[in-house]
Amino acid sequence: MAVAKQFLKSKPVCKVTFALPAEAVNGAKKVFVAGEFNDWDTTAQELKKQKDGSFKATVELPVGNEYQYRFVLDGNTWENDWEADKYVASGVSGEENSVVVL
C-alpha cells in the first residue's frame, strides 16, 4: 500500500496515512514512523496494528513540502516504505530515506 494522501480544502495541510504491510514488519510488536516532520523522534508517532497484520497511522502535514521518513520496528530496526514517492541518500552508511511529496 502506498502512502495515502487526503488534501484538506479548509486549510493547507494533508492527512498522510503511513502504512507498513504485514510482510515488512517481520513479527515486530511496535512500529513507529520517524521523519523530518517529528525531528526523527523514534517514539513520537506509533502506527496501530490492523487486523490483517499491517500497521497504519495518519499524520497532518503542511502541503508544498517533501518529508523524509523511515519506519522503526521494535525500537531498533529501520525500514523504508516500499512504495514511497521517492528515496534520497540518508548520509548514514549508504542507506536511503523514504520521501513523501505533498
ZAGULO-549074 format. One line per field, with one value per residue (C-alpha): x, y, z; residue number from 1; chain; residue in three letters. Coordinates in nm, 3 decimals, padded with zeros to 5 digits. Example, Ala and Ser with C-alpha at 12.3 -4.5 7.8 and 13.67 -1.06 7.14 Angstrom:
! residues 2
px c(01.230:01.367)
py c(-00.450:-00.106)
pz c(00.780:00.714)
i c(1:2)
ch c(A:A)
aa c(ALA:SER)
//
This chain:
! residues 102
px c(00.000:00.134:00.121:-00.239:-00.286:-00.601:-00.565:-00.794:-00.986:-01.027:-00.655:-00.315:-00.248:-00.265:-00.366:-00.096:-00.159:00.164:00.126:00.360:00.239:00.246:00.522:00.753:00.700:00.886:00.698:00.763:00.535:00.567:00.609:00.672:00.728:01.019:01.096:01.168:00.813:00.876:01.252:01.327:01.175:01.160:00.865:00.659:00.420:00.315:00.140:-00.158:-00.172:-00.455:-00.649:-00.452:-00.120:-00.024:00.038:-00.106:-00.101:-00.227:-00.035:-00.134:00.150:00.176:00.146:00.410:00.694:00.878:00.943:01.199:01.093:01.151:00.972:01.123:01.043:01.064:01.288:01.595:01.528:01.486:01.276:01.195:00.849:00.836:00.614:00.741:00.713:01.092:01.413:01.713:02.051:02.032:02.401:02.421:02.618:02.490:02.125:01.830:01.530:01.177:01.022:00.660:00.590:00.296)
py c(00.000:00.339:00.638:00.766:01.143:01.339:01.710:01.931:02.212:02.413:02.453:02.396:02.057:01.699:01.397:01.143:00.780:00.588:00.211:-00.084:-00.421:-00.729:-00.894:-00.595:-00.597:-00.926:-01.002:-00.663:-00.576:-00.196:00.017:00.393:00.642:00.881:01.165:01.529:01.617:01.490:01.561:01.191:01.101:00.721:00.711:01.017:00.856:00.497:00.302:00.091:-00.276:-00.368:-00.696:-00.806:-00.762:-00.436:-00.114:00.235:00.591:00.924:01.250:01.602:01.770:02.113:02.099:02.223:02.029:01.699:01.499:01.226:00.939:00.575:00.316:00.198:-00.162:-00.252:00.046:-00.079:-00.184:00.088:00.004:00.206:00.243:00.004:00.243:00.589:00.877:00.872:00.794:01.008:00.927:00.941:01.010:00.711:00.409:00.436:00.389:00.580:00.750:00.732:01.062:01.176:01.466:01.694)
pz c(00.000:-00.097:00.131:00.122:00.096:00.172:00.094:00.301:00.131:00.451:00.532:00.366:00.521:00.403:00.609:00.526:00.617:00.658:00.627:00.655:00.522:00.744:00.541:00.603:00.980:01.037:01.360:01.522:01.814:01.785:01.474:01.464:01.184:01.235:01.000:00.940:01.049:01.405:01.437:01.376:01.713:01.712:01.956:01.857:01.609:01.672:01.400:01.506:01.418:01.181:01.165:00.858:01.044:00.876:01.070:00.997:01.131:00.997:01.038:00.927:00.736:00.568:00.188:-00.054:00.108:00.089:00.406:00.461:00.688:00.783:00.991:01.321:01.421:01.790:01.856:01.671:01.309:01.046:00.740:00.429:00.284:-00.012:-00.208:-00.111:-00.359:-00.390:-00.199:-00.105:00.049:00.428:00.479:00.714:00.589:00.232:00.326:00.182:00.339:00.206:00.092:00.078:-00.159:-00.079)
i c(1:2:3:4:5:6:7:8:9:10:11:12:13:14:15:16:17:18:19:20:21:22:23:24:25:26:27:28:29:30:31:32:33:34:35:36:37:38:39:40:41:42:43:44:45:46:47:48:49:50:51:52:53:54:55:56:57:58:59:60:61:62:63:64:65:66:67:68:69:70:71:72:73:74:75:76:77:78:79:80:81:82:83:84:85:86:87:88:89:90:91:92:93:94:95:96:97:98:99:100:101:102)
ch c(A:A:A:A:A:A:A:A:A:A:A:A:A:A:A:A:A:A:A:A:A:A:A:A:A:A:A:A:A:A:A:A:A:A:A:A:A:A:A:A:A:A:A:A:A:A:A:A:A:A:A:A:A:A:A:A:A:A:A:A:A:A:A:A:A:A:A:A:A:A:A:A:A:A:A:A:A:A:A:A:A:A:A:A:A:A:A:A:A:A:A:A:A:A:A:A:A:A:A:A:A:A)
aa c(MET:ALA:VAL:ALA:LYS:GLN:PHE:LEU:LYS:SER:LYS:PRO:VAL:CYS:LYS:VAL:THR:PHE:ALA:LEU:PRO:ALA:GLU:ALA:VAL:ASN:GLY:ALA:LYS:LYS:VAL:PHE:VAL:ALA:GLY:GLU:PHE:ASN:ASP:TRP:ASP:THR:THR:ALA:GLN:GLU:LEU:LYS:LYS:GLN:LYS:ASP:GLY:SER:PHE:LYS:ALA:THR:VAL:GLU:LEU:PRO:VAL:GLY:ASN:GLU:TYR:GLN:TYR:ARG:PHE:VAL:LEU:ASP:GLY:ASN:THR:TRP:GLU:ASN:ASP:TRP:GLU:ALA:ASP:LYS:TYR:VAL:ALA:SER:GLY:VAL:SER:GLY:GLU:GLU:ASN:SER:VAL:VAL:VAL:LEU)
//
